[in-house]
């Protein structure tokens, strides 16, 4: 089974994915996406992303090497290599995707019943605002942009197989563990 995780920024998607990777290191592996953006901070090629040029990305598109990809802005691409999925499966592990909402919808459409799509959402926009403000590293303008984007992304929720409401971590982990148990039988 392949698991696709999507969520608005600040909803806890990465926390949920890291929970599974920590609790089941022999069962799951995170798929590393490709991007044409440069690395930020301490990011390493092959760990957070595969960092490639626009030209190489376009060549790989032409060779049909991506299972899905998106041009987010002019010259800024993100995508999932078919080989990345095959590599994880050859290692005997199940693939976890941590992708944006559009990428998640595309992956589910392509993978069908091979995948379970999981949407992580905050209990409310107000709680999401509180969490983003509580981080202390985001400007008020950026918080407003993220909240507007979150409201848009929440409209995609019905297109996902399962929804986990991250009201408290303990409750969200319990919901997630139940989904995994149900699909691993």
Buried (B, 14 or more C-beta within 10 A) or exposed (E): EBBBBBBBBBBBBBBBBBBBBEEBEEBBBBBBBBBBBEEEEEEEEEEBBBBBEEEBBBEBBEEEBBBBBBBBEEEEBBBBBEEBBEBBEEEEBBBBBBBBBBBBBBBBEEBEEEBBBBBBBBBEBEBBBEBBEEEEEBEEEEBEEBBEBBEEBBEBBEBBBBBBBBBEEEEBBEBBBEBBEEBEE
